[in-house]
Amino acid sequence: MKKKIYMYLFFFALLFVIFQYMNEKQIYESQENDIALLKKKVSAYEKKNDSLVQRLQQVNYFSLLGNDNAMTYYENMGFEAAEVENRVREHIYDLNGEKGNNPIVPYDGIEGRMKINKVKFLNHRWVVADFTDGTYWGEMVLEYYINEDKSIDLNVIGSLLYGG
């Protein structure tokens, strides 16, 4: 009788071990599949990230902070390029607060006052700006200079106005 009990216990233990093994094997295979899937996703995201980094470098080529020659120009004058960019941008936006239209926008507003919305620096000399009166909008290229007394001069090189 004791031998039967031991035999039953042995078979029960063996079945339990086999069940545990199969269960753990399924979990392991599931995790391996998940890992393989995640590795593929990571690889795809890394490729996409690399292409976006390359594209960003191409886009930033024409910018003050992406152009080593432009930054060196201001560093030789004793300025930081980021500081110049902020000062010029703020100066342009401050002109929106003057009475009437912004004085550097070469068009009168039809539906309201013309104001500068966005500014993009191309290099150490030129800026592209977007302006609107709420209905009509346009774009212009500005030339800017930082004088020795740190004042800023702006000249409109060209502009376009679009209908509403």
DRENGUDO-797177 format. One record per residue: residue in three letters; residue number from 1; z negated, y negated, x negated of N, C-alpha, C, O in turn. Coordinates in pm, 1 decimal. Example, Ala and Ser with C-alpha at 12.3 -4.5 7.8 and 13.67 -1.06 7.14 Angstrom:
// DRENGUDO-797177
  residuo  num      n_c3      n_c2      n_c1     ca_c3     ca_c2     ca_c1      c_c3      c_c2      c_c1      o_c3      o_c2      o_c1
      ala    1    -780.0     569.0   -1319.0    -780.0     450.0   -1230.0    -780.0     330.0   -1320.0    -846.5     331.9   -1423.6
      ser    2    -708.0     225.0   -1285.0    -714.0     106.0   -1367.0    -787.0      -3.0   -1290.0    -803.9    -113.8   -1340.9
END
This chain:
// DRENGUDO-797177
  residuo  num      n_c3      n_c2      n_c1     ca_c3     ca_c2     ca_c1      c_c3      c_c2      c_c1      o_c3      o_c2      o_c1
      met    1       0.0     118.3     -81.3       0.0       0.0       0.0       0.0    -125.9     -86.5      70.0    -222.9     -57.5
      lys    2     -80.6    -122.5    -194.3     -83.9    -237.0    -283.1      51.8    -257.0    -348.8      93.5    -370.3    -372.7
      lys    3     121.2    -146.6    -378.3     251.9    -158.9    -440.6     350.9    -226.8    -346.6     434.0    -306.1    -391.0
      lys    4     342.5    -195.8    -214.5     431.5    -258.5    -117.2     404.3    -408.5    -109.6     497.4    -488.8    -103.7
      ile    5     277.6    -445.5    -109.7     242.2    -587.2    -100.6     294.2    -660.4    -223.6     349.9    -769.7    -213.6
      tyr    6     275.1    -597.9    -340.9     325.7    -660.0    -462.2     477.1    -669.2    -460.8     534.7    -768.0    -506.2
      met    7     541.1    -565.9    -408.8     686.4    -566.4    -400.5     733.1    -676.6    -304.6     828.0    -749.0    -334.9
      tyr    8     665.5    -689.5    -187.1     700.1    -795.5     -92.7     675.6    -933.0    -154.8     757.8   -1023.6    -140.6
      leu    9     564.4    -948.0    -222.4     535.7   -1075.0    -289.3     640.8   -1105.2    -396.2     684.7   -1219.1    -411.6
      phe   10     680.0   -1001.2    -469.4     782.2   -1018.8    -571.4     914.1   -1064.2    -508.7     975.8   -1159.1    -557.1
      phe   11     957.9    -997.3    -401.0    1082.1   -1035.8    -333.5    1072.2   -1175.3    -271.4    1166.8   -1253.8    -276.4
      phe   12     957.0   -1204.1    -213.4     936.1   -1337.0    -155.6     944.7   -1443.3    -265.4    1010.9   -1545.7    -248.6
      ala   13     877.5   -1418.3    -377.4     881.1   -1511.8    -488.9    1023.5   -1524.7    -542.4    1068.3   -1635.0    -573.8
      leu   14    1095.2   -1411.8    -553.1    1233.1   -1412.7    -599.5    1321.8   -1492.0    -504.8    1403.1   -1572.6    -550.0
      leu   15    1307.9   -1471.0    -375.1    1385.0   -1547.0    -276.1    1351.0   -1696.1    -283.3    1438.9   -1781.6    -272.9
      phe   16    1223.2   -1725.2    -301.1    1180.0   -1864.6    -312.9    1241.8   -1930.0    -436.8    1289.2   -2043.4    -430.2
      val   17    1241.4   -1858.8    -548.8    1299.9   -1910.9    -672.6    1450.0   -1931.5    -654.4    1504.3   -2033.4    -697.0
      ile   18    1517.5   -1834.8    -591.0    1662.4   -1848.0    -566.7    1690.0   -1966.4    -474.7    1783.5   -2042.8    -498.8
      phe   19    1609.6   -1982.4    -369.4    1625.6   -2094.6    -277.4    1606.4   -2226.8    -352.1    1686.2   -2319.0    -335.8
      gln   20    1501.7   -2236.6    -433.5    1474.9   -2357.2    -510.2    1589.4   -2386.1    -608.0    1631.4   -2500.7    -623.7
      tyr   21    1638.5   -2281.4    -672.6    1748.9   -2297.4    -767.3    1872.2   -2351.8    -696.3    1934.3   -2446.7    -744.3
      met   22    1908.3   -2293.2    -583.2    2027.3   -2337.3    -509.0    2009.6   -2480.2    -459.2    2102.5   -2560.7    -465.3
      asn   23    1891.3   -2510.7    -410.5    1863.4   -2644.6    -360.1    1873.4   -2746.8    -473.6    1937.2   -2850.9    -458.2
      glu   24    1811.3   -2717.5    -585.8    1816.7   -2808.0    -700.6    1958.3   -2819.4    -755.2    1998.0   -2926.2    -801.7
      lys   25    2034.4   -2711.5    -750.5    2172.8   -2714.2    -797.6    2256.3   -2807.3    -710.2    2338.6   -2883.2    -761.2
      gln   26    2235.2   -2801.5    -578.3    2308.6   -2890.0    -487.5    2270.8   -3036.1    -513.8    2357.2   -3123.6    -516.2
      ile   27    2142.3   -3061.3    -533.3    2097.5   -3197.7    -561.5    2159.1   -3245.9    -692.2    2208.0   -3358.6    -700.5
      tyr   28    2156.7   -3160.3    -794.5    2213.0   -3195.5    -924.7    2362.2   -3225.8    -913.3    2409.5   -3325.2    -968.3
      glu   29    2436.4   -3140.9    -842.2    2580.9   -3162.4    -826.2    2607.2   -3290.5    -747.4    2699.8   -3365.2    -778.9
      ser   30    2526.6   -3315.3    -646.5    2541.9   -3438.1    -568.5    2517.6   -3560.7    -656.9    2592.1   -3658.5    -650.5
      gln   31    2413.4   -3554.4    -738.6    2384.8   -3665.7    -829.0    2494.6   -3682.5    -933.1    2530.5   -3795.2    -967.1
      glu   32    2548.0   -3572.4    -983.8    2658.0   -3580.3   -1080.3    2780.7   -3645.1   -1016.7    2848.1   -3726.5   -1079.8
      asn   33    2809.7   -3608.7    -890.9    2922.5   -3670.5    -820.6    2898.1   -3819.5    -800.3    2988.6   -3901.1    -817.5
      asp   34    2773.7   -3854.4    -763.2    2739.8   -3995.7    -745.5    2754.7   -4071.6    -877.4    2806.9   -4183.0    -879.1
      ile   35    2709.9   -4012.7    -986.0    2720.5   -4076.6   -1117.1    2866.8   -4095.8   -1155.2    2904.6   -4201.6   -1205.5
      ala   36    2948.2   -3995.0   -1131.8    3091.3   -4005.6   -1164.7    3157.0   -4115.8   -1081.9    3237.8   -4193.0   -1133.5
      leu   37    3122.1   -4122.9    -953.1    3177.2   -4226.5    -866.2    3132.2   -4365.1    -914.1    3212.2   -4458.5    -919.2
      leu   38    3005.0   -4377.4    -948.6    2954.3   -4506.5    -995.1    3016.6   -4545.6   -1128.6    3041.4   -4663.9   -1152.2
      lys   39    3041.9   -4450.2   -1215.1    3108.6   -4480.5   -1342.3    3249.3   -4533.3   -1317.7    3293.6   -4626.2   -1385.2
      lys   40    3320.0   -4474.0   -1220.6    3453.8   -4523.8   -1187.3    3446.4   -4667.2   -1134.9    3528.0   -4752.0   -1171.2
      lys   41    3346.8   -4693.1   -1048.3    3331.1   -4827.7    -994.1    3298.4   -4926.9   -1105.2    3354.9   -5036.2   -1109.4
      val   42    3208.0   -4889.5   -1194.7    3171.3   -4978.0   -1305.6    3293.8   -5006.8   -1391.7    3315.4   -5120.8   -1432.8
      ser   43    3373.6   -4904.5   -1419.0    3494.5   -4922.2   -1498.6    3590.6   -5019.2   -1430.1    3648.1   -5106.9   -1494.5
      ala   44    3607.2   -5002.3   -1299.4    3696.5   -5091.5   -1224.3    3643.3   -5234.2   -1226.6    3719.9   -5328.9   -1244.7
      tyr   45    3512.0   -5250.1   -1208.1    3452.9   -5384.1   -1210.8    3463.2   -5446.1   -1349.1    3484.7   -5566.8   -1360.5
      glu   46    3448.4   -5366.4   -1454.6    3461.9   -5419.2   -1589.6    3604.0   -5467.6   -1615.5    3623.6   -5571.8   -1678.1
      lys   47    3703.4   -5392.6   -1567.8    3842.6   -5435.4   -1583.7    3867.3   -5565.8   -1508.2    3931.3   -5657.6   -1559.4
      lys   48    3815.3   -5572.3   -1385.4    3833.5   -5692.7   -1304.9    3762.6   -5810.8   -1370.5    3816.4   -5921.4   -1374.1
      asn   49    3642.2   -5787.8   -1422.4    3567.5   -5892.9   -1490.7    3644.6   -5942.7   -1612.8    3653.3   -6063.2   -1636.1
      asp   50    3700.5   -5849.7   -1690.5    3778.3   -5888.9   -1808.0    3897.7   -5974.9   -1769.5    3927.4   -6074.1   -1835.9
      ser   51    3966.0   -5936.7   -1662.2    4082.7   -6015.5   -1619.8    4038.8   -6152.5   -1568.7    4108.4   -6251.7   -1590.3
      leu   52    3923.7   -6158.7   -1500.9    3874.3   -6288.0   -1453.3    3830.3   -6377.0   -1569.4    3850.1   -6498.4   -1565.5
      val   53    3771.1   -6317.7   -1671.7    3732.2   -6395.3   -1789.4    3856.7   -6452.6   -1856.7    3857.5   -6569.2   -1896.1
      gln   54    3961.8   -6371.8   -1870.0    4086.1   -6420.7   -1930.3    4146.2   -6532.9   -1846.2    4193.8   -6633.1   -1899.5
      arg   55    4143.4   -6515.2   -1715.3    4199.2   -6617.9   -1627.0    4117.5   -6746.6   -1635.3    4173.5   -6856.2   -1637.0
      leu   56    3985.5   -6732.8   -1640.6    3900.1   -6850.4   -1652.9    3926.4   -6923.2   -1783.9    3927.0   -7046.2   -1787.0
      gln   57    3947.9   -6849.6   -1891.2    3979.8   -6912.2   -2019.5    4111.1   -6988.2   -2011.5    4124.0   -7096.5   -2068.6
      gln   58    4208.9   -6931.9   -1940.6    4336.9   -7000.7   -1924.7    4319.7   -7127.5   -1841.6    4376.7   -7231.7   -1874.1
      val   59    4241.9   -7118.6   -1735.4    4220.0   -7234.2   -1648.5    4142.4   -7342.7   -1723.3    4172.8   -7461.3   -1709.8
      asn   60    4044.1   -7303.2   -1800.5    3961.1   -7399.8   -1871.1    4027.7   -7456.6   -1995.7    3972.1   -7545.6   -2060.0
      tyr   61    4144.0   -7407.4   -2030.3    4213.6   -7463.2   -2146.2    4236.1   -7612.7   -2126.7    4216.5   -7691.9   -2218.9
      phe   62    4277.2   -7650.1   -2006.7    4294.4   -7791.4   -1976.0    4167.7   -7844.1   -1910.7    4163.1   -7867.9   -1790.0
      ser   63    4066.3   -7861.7   -1992.0    3941.7   -7924.1   -1949.1    3875.7   -7982.3   -2072.6    3901.0   -7938.6   -2184.9
      leu   64    3792.7   -8079.3   -2050.9    3726.4   -8143.2   -2164.2    3636.3   -8043.7   -2237.0    3637.4   -8037.5   -2360.0
      leu   65    3558.5   -7966.4   -2162.2    3463.3   -7874.8   -2224.1    3527.7   -7744.5   -2270.1    3462.1   -7663.6   -2335.7
      gly   66    3653.8   -7722.9   -2237.3    3724.4   -7603.4   -2282.5    3822.6   -7632.2   -2394.7    3892.3   -7542.2   -2441.5
      asn   67    3828.2   -7756.3   -2437.3    3924.5   -7799.0   -2537.5    3848.5   -7842.4   -2663.8    3785.2   -7948.0   -2665.4
      asp   68    3855.2   -7761.3   -2767.8    3781.5   -7791.1   -2891.6    3823.6   -7923.9   -2953.0    3739.2   -7997.8   -3003.7
      asn   69    3951.8   -7954.9   -2949.1    3999.2   -8081.7   -3007.4    3941.4   -8201.5   -2931.9    3902.4   -8301.1   -2992.8
      ala   70    3936.2   -8190.9   -2798.9    3881.7   -8300.3   -2718.6    3732.4   -8317.1   -2744.3    3683.2   -8429.4   -2754.9
      met   71    3660.7   -8206.4   -2754.1    3516.5   -8215.4   -2780.9    3490.5   -8273.2   -2920.2    3398.6   -8353.1   -2938.6
      thr   72    3571.3   -8232.6   -3017.4    3557.0   -8283.5   -3153.5    3583.3   -8433.6   -3157.2    3517.3   -8506.4   -3231.4
      tyr   73    3678.8   -8480.1   -3078.0    3709.5   -8622.8   -3069.6    3583.4   -8700.9   -3033.6    3551.9   -8800.8   -3098.2
      tyr   74    3511.8   -8656.4   -2931.8    3390.7   -8727.3   -2889.9    3274.5   -8705.1   -2985.2    3193.3   -8795.3   -3005.7
      glu   75    3265.6   -8587.9   -3043.0    3159.6   -8564.1   -3140.8    3175.6   -8655.6   -3261.3    3076.6   -8703.3   -3316.7
      asn   76    3299.6   -8680.4   -3302.1    3325.7   -8772.2   -3414.0    3287.5   -8915.7   -3379.3    3259.4   -8996.2   -3468.0
      met   77    3286.7   -8947.2   -3250.2    3245.1   -9080.7   -3205.1    3093.5   -9087.1   -3182.8    3039.0   -9193.8   -3154.5
      gly   78    3026.1   -8972.7   -3195.7    2880.8   -8970.4   -3176.4    2837.7   -8936.9   -3035.8    2721.5   -8957.8   -3000.7
      phe   79    2928.5   -8885.2   -2953.5    2896.9   -8848.2   -2815.8    2901.8   -8696.2   -2799.3    2968.8   -8626.5   -2875.4
      glu   80    2831.4   -8647.3   -2700.9    2845.0   -8508.2   -2658.3    2948.6   -8506.0   -2546.6    2944.9   -8591.2   -2457.8
      ala   81    3039.7   -8411.5   -2549.3    3147.3   -8405.5   -2449.4    3091.4   -8391.5   -2308.1    3142.1   -8454.5   -2215.3
      ala   82    2988.4   -8310.5   -2290.9    2929.4   -8292.3   -2156.8    2869.1   -8423.0   -2106.0    2876.9   -8453.8   -1987.0
      glu   83    2809.4   -8498.9   -2196.3    2751.5   -8628.5   -2158.9    2861.9   -8724.6   -2115.6    2847.8   -8794.9   -2015.5
      val   84    2971.4   -8727.6   -2190.9    3084.6   -8814.9   -2156.5    3139.8   -8775.6   -2019.8    3165.8   -8861.1   -1935.1
      glu   85    3157.3   -8645.3   -1999.6    3211.1   -8598.5   -1872.1    3121.3   -8641.6   -1755.8    3171.1   -8688.8   -1653.6
      asn   86    2992.7   -8626.1   -1770.2    2900.0   -8665.8   -1663.4    2902.7   -8816.2   -1639.9    2903.0   -8861.0   -1525.2
      arg   87    2904.6   -8894.8   -1747.6    2905.2   -9040.4   -1732.8    3032.7   -9088.9   -1664.4    3027.5   -9173.1   -1574.7
      val   88    3146.4   -9035.7   -1706.6    3274.2   -9078.6   -1646.7    3280.0   -9034.6   -1500.3    3320.9   -9112.1   -1413.8
      arg   89    3239.4   -8911.6   -1472.5    3240.1   -8861.5   -1334.5    3151.1   -8949.3   -1245.5    3192.4   -8990.1   -1136.9
      glu   90    3030.3   -8977.7   -1291.4    2939.4   -9061.2   -1213.1    2995.8   -9201.7   -1194.1    2981.2   -9260.2   -1086.8
      his   91    3059.6   -9255.8   -1296.1    3121.2   -9388.4   -1285.1    3229.9   -9387.5   -1177.0    3237.6   -9479.2   -1095.3
      ile   92    3312.6   -9284.8   -1177.3    3419.4   -9274.7   -1076.4    3359.9   -9261.7    -936.7    3405.4   -9327.9    -843.5
      tyr   93    3258.3   -9176.8    -921.6    3195.7   -9159.2    -790.0    3120.6   -9285.6    -746.1    3116.0   -9316.8    -627.1
      asp   94    3062.2   -9357.6    -841.5    2992.0   -9481.7    -806.5    3086.5   -9585.1    -747.8    3044.8   -9667.9    -666.9
      leu   95    3212.8   -9581.6    -787.3    3310.1   -9675.6    -732.8    3334.3   -9652.2    -583.8    3384.2   -9741.4    -515.1
      asn   96    3299.6   -9533.2    -532.2    3309.2   -9506.7    -388.1    3214.4   -9596.0    -309.1    3239.4   -9623.2    -191.7
      gly   97    3106.2   -9641.9    -371.3    3006.2   -9722.7    -302.0    3041.4   -9869.2    -289.3    2971.7   -9943.4    -220.0
      glu   98    3147.2   -9912.5    -354.2    3185.1  -10053.4    -344.3    3244.1  -10083.0    -206.7    3291.8   -9992.9    -137.6
      lys   99    3240.0  -10210.8    -167.9    3293.8  -10250.5     -37.0    3442.6  -10221.9     -31.4    3514.6  -10239.9    -129.7
      gly  100    3487.3  -10177.6      83.4    3628.1  -10144.8     101.2    3658.9  -10010.4      36.7    3571.6   -9925.3      19.7
      asn  101    3785.3   -9994.4       1.6    3826.5   -9869.2     -61.9    3775.9   -9864.1    -205.3    3735.0   -9965.3    -262.2
      asn  102    3779.4   -9747.2    -260.8    3748.1   -9730.0    -401.8    3852.7   -9810.6    -479.9    3972.4   -9792.1    -457.5
      pro  103    3810.7   -9899.3    -570.9    3907.4   -9988.3    -637.5    4010.0   -9917.2    -725.1    4113.7   -9976.1    -755.9
      ile  104    3985.9   -9795.3    -765.7    4086.1   -9727.6    -847.8    4182.9   -9645.2    -764.7    4282.6   -9596.3    -818.0
      val  105    4156.1   -9628.0    -633.3    4250.0   -9556.7    -546.5    4359.4   -9655.8    -508.3    4330.4   -9759.7    -448.8
      pro  106    4484.3   -9625.2    -541.5    4591.8   -9723.6    -522.0    4644.7   -9734.7    -378.4    4748.8   -9796.4    -356.0
      tyr  107    4575.3   -9676.5    -282.4    4619.7   -9682.4    -143.0    4504.8   -9730.4     -55.7    4388.1   -9701.4     -82.1
      asp  108    4540.8   -9805.3      49.9    4441.3   -9846.8     147.5    4421.5   -9733.5     247.0    4517.3   -9666.5     285.5
      gly  109    4298.0   -9712.6     288.1    4270.3   -9611.0     388.7    4324.1   -9652.0     524.1    4313.6   -9768.5     562.3
      ile  110    4381.0   -9558.8     596.3    4435.7   -9586.8     728.9    4331.1   -9551.5     835.7    4313.1   -9625.1     932.7
      glu  111    4263.7   -9440.1     817.0    4164.5   -9392.1     913.1    4021.7   -9420.8     867.5    3926.7   -9376.9     932.3
      gly  112    4005.3   -9492.0     759.8    3872.8   -9521.6     704.4    3887.8   -9564.1     559.6    3997.1   -9598.5     514.8
      arg  113    3778.6   -9561.5     488.0    3779.5   -9600.4     347.0    3825.5   -9484.2     260.1    3785.1   -9369.9     281.6
      met  114    3909.6   -9513.7     162.7    3951.4   -9412.0      66.6    3838.6   -9388.9     -33.7    3784.6   -9483.0     -91.9
      lys  115    3804.7   -9262.7     -52.3    3699.0   -9226.4    -146.2    3744.2   -9108.7    -231.3    3822.2   -9024.2    -187.4
      ile  116    3694.2   -9105.1    -351.9    3722.9   -8993.3    -442.8    3632.9   -8876.8    -405.2    3512.0   -8893.5    -389.3
      asn  117    3692.5   -8757.8    -390.7    3615.7   -8637.1    -356.2    3582.6   -8553.4    -478.0    3467.3   -8517.0    -500.7
      lys  118    3684.6   -8523.6    -555.6    3669.1   -8432.6    -668.9    3735.4   -8490.8    -792.0    3831.0   -8567.9    -784.1
      val  119    3681.1   -8451.0    -906.3    3733.3   -8496.5   -1034.6    3743.9   -8375.7   -1126.4    3651.2   -8295.1   -1134.7
      lys  120    3857.9   -8362.9   -1196.0    3878.4   -8254.2   -1292.7    3924.4   -8316.3   -1423.1    4026.3   -8385.2   -1427.9
      phe  121    3848.5   -8291.5   -1528.9    3884.0   -8344.1   -1661.0    3987.8   -8253.6   -1725.0    3971.5   -8131.6   -1728.4
      leu  122    4094.7   -8314.0   -1775.7    4199.0   -8238.5   -1843.6    4175.9   -8234.1   -1994.0    4203.0   -8133.1   -2058.9
      asn  123    4125.5   -8344.3   -2049.0    4098.2   -8351.7   -2192.8    4013.7   -8475.7   -2219.6    3943.6   -8523.5   -2130.5
      his  124    4019.9   -8527.2   -2340.1    3939.5   -8642.8   -2379.2    3999.7   -8775.1   -2333.2    3948.1   -8881.5   -2367.5
      arg  125    4106.6   -8770.3   -2257.1    4172.9   -8893.2   -2216.7    4210.9   -8896.3   -2068.0    4217.3   -9004.8   -2010.3
      trp  126    4235.9   -8782.6   -2004.6    4288.7   -8780.9   -1868.0    4199.2   -8704.7   -1771.1    4130.4   -8608.8   -1806.2
      val  127    4204.1   -8753.3   -1645.7    4129.5   -8693.6   -1535.6    4223.2   -8683.5   -1415.6    4303.5   -8773.5   -1391.3
      val  128    4212.7   -8574.1   -1341.2    4282.1   -8560.9   -1213.0    4176.9   -8581.4   -1104.7    4068.2   -8523.9   -1111.6
      ala  129    4208.9   -8662.8   -1005.2    4112.4   -8691.3    -898.6    4178.3   -8671.5    -762.3    4298.0   -8694.7    -745.3
      asp  130    4098.4   -8628.9    -667.4    4139.2   -8608.3    -528.8    4070.2   -8715.1    -445.1    3951.3   -8741.1    -463.6
      phe  131    4143.9   -8777.6    -352.8    4084.2   -8882.1    -268.8    4128.7   -8864.3    -124.7    4230.0   -8799.6     -97.9
      thr  132    4051.9   -8922.5     -30.6    4084.5   -8911.6     111.5    4015.9   -9021.9     190.5    3917.2   -9080.8     146.5
      asp  133    4071.2   -9048.0     308.7    4004.2   -9135.8     403.9    3955.1   -9055.9     524.3    3912.2   -9113.9     624.1
      gly  134    3961.1   -8927.1     515.6    3919.4   -8838.4     623.9    4038.1   -8776.0     695.1    4026.5   -8666.7     750.4
      thr  135    4150.9   -8843.1     694.6    4273.6   -8791.2     756.1    4384.0   -8779.5     652.6    4448.4   -8675.3     640.5
      tyr  136    4405.0   -8884.8     579.6    4506.7   -8887.2     475.7    4440.1   -8858.2     341.9    4323.3   -8890.9     321.0
      trp  137    4515.1   -8797.1     252.5    4457.0   -8760.4     123.3    4562.1   -8773.6      15.9    4681.4   -8787.6      43.2
      gly  138    4515.3   -8768.9    -105.4    4607.0   -8779.5    -217.2    4540.8   -8735.0    -345.9    4424.1   -8696.1    -350.0
      glu  139    4620.7   -8742.7    -450.0    4574.2   -8704.7    -583.2    4626.5   -8806.9    -681.8    4730.2   -8869.7    -660.2
      met  140    4553.0   -8822.1    -790.2    4597.8   -8916.4    -892.5    4552.6   -8870.2   -1029.7    4457.8   -8792.9   -1044.1
      val  141    4623.7   -8920.1   -1130.3    4588.0   -8895.2   -1269.1    4534.6   -9026.2   -1324.1    4598.5   -9130.9   -1313.4
      leu  142    4416.1   -9018.3   -1383.1    4351.6   -9135.8   -1440.9    4343.5   -9120.7   -1592.0    4325.9   -9010.9   -1644.8
      glu  143    4356.6   -9232.5   -1658.9    4332.4   -9235.9   -1802.3    4198.1   -9306.6   -1820.2    4173.9   -9410.6   -1759.0
      tyr  144    4111.1   -9250.3   -1903.8    3980.1   -9313.2   -1923.3    3952.8   -9335.2   -2071.3    3998.6   -9260.4   -2157.7
      tyr  145    3876.9   -9440.1   -2096.6    3836.5   -9474.2   -2233.4    3686.6   -9501.3   -2233.8    3632.9   -9561.0   -2140.5
      ile  146    3621.3   -9457.8   -2337.6    3481.6   -9493.5   -2361.4    3483.8   -9599.2   -2470.8    3526.4   -9572.0   -2583.1
      asn  147    3438.9   -9717.4   -2438.9    3439.2   -9827.7   -2534.3    3318.5   -9817.6   -2627.3    3226.3   -9739.7   -2602.8
      glu  148    3320.2   -9897.5   -2734.4    3210.3   -9894.9   -2831.3    3077.2   -9932.5   -2767.3    2972.0   -9883.2   -2808.0
      asp  149    3082.2  -10020.9   -2665.9    2958.9  -10058.7   -2596.7    2921.7   -9957.6   -2487.2    2833.0   -9982.5   -2405.5
      lys  150    2991.2   -9843.3   -2487.4    2969.4   -9730.5   -2394.4    3013.5   -9760.0   -2251.2    2983.9   -9683.0   -2159.9
      ser  151    3085.0   -9872.6   -2231.4    3141.7   -9897.9   -2099.0    3265.5   -9809.1   -2082.0    3320.8   -9757.6   -2179.1
      ile  152    3306.7   -9793.1   -1958.4    3417.5   -9702.8   -1926.7    3531.5   -9782.0   -1865.2    3511.2   -9857.7   -1770.3
      asp  153    3651.1   -9764.5   -1919.1    3771.7   -9823.9   -1863.1    3854.5   -9713.5   -1798.9    3871.2   -9605.7   -1856.1
      leu  154    3906.4   -9741.7   -1678.5    3989.9   -9645.5   -1605.9    4124.2   -9708.0   -1573.0    4130.5   -9823.1   -1529.9
      asn  155    4231.4   -9633.0   -1592.9    4365.8   -9676.9   -1556.9    4433.4   -9566.2   -1477.8    4427.9   -9449.0   -1515.2
      val  156    4497.4   -9604.9   -1367.3    4571.5   -9507.7   -1287.3    4707.6   -9487.8   -1352.0    4782.8   -9583.5   -1370.5
      ile  157    4739.3   -9363.5   -1386.3    4868.5   -9330.4   -1446.2    4970.6   -9298.3   -1337.8    5086.4   -9339.1   -1347.1
      gly  158    4928.5   -9226.4   -1236.6    5018.9   -9190.7   -1127.4    4938.9   -9137.0   -1011.1    4825.5   -9092.2   -1027.5
      ser  159    5000.1   -9142.0    -890.8    4928.6   -9095.4    -771.4    5027.5   -9052.7    -664.0    5143.9   -9092.6    -663.8
      leu  160    4977.0   -8970.2    -572.6    5053.8   -8924.2    -457.0    4966.3   -8935.7    -333.0    4845.8   -8911.5    -340.0
      leu  161    5025.0   -8972.1    -220.4    4952.5   -8978.8     -93.4    5019.8   -8884.3       4.7    5142.3   -8882.9      16.7
      tyr  162    4939.9   -8806.0      74.1    4990.5   -8709.8     171.4    4949.1   -8752.3     310.3    4847.0   -8818.7     328.1
      gly  163    5029.9   -8713.3     410.6    5000.5   -8750.8     548.8    4891.5   -8667.1     609.6    4853.4   -8563.4     555.4
      gly  164    4841.2   -8712.7     723.2    4731.3   -8645.6     792.2    4778.8   -8552.0     888.2    4699.0   -8486.6     955.4
END
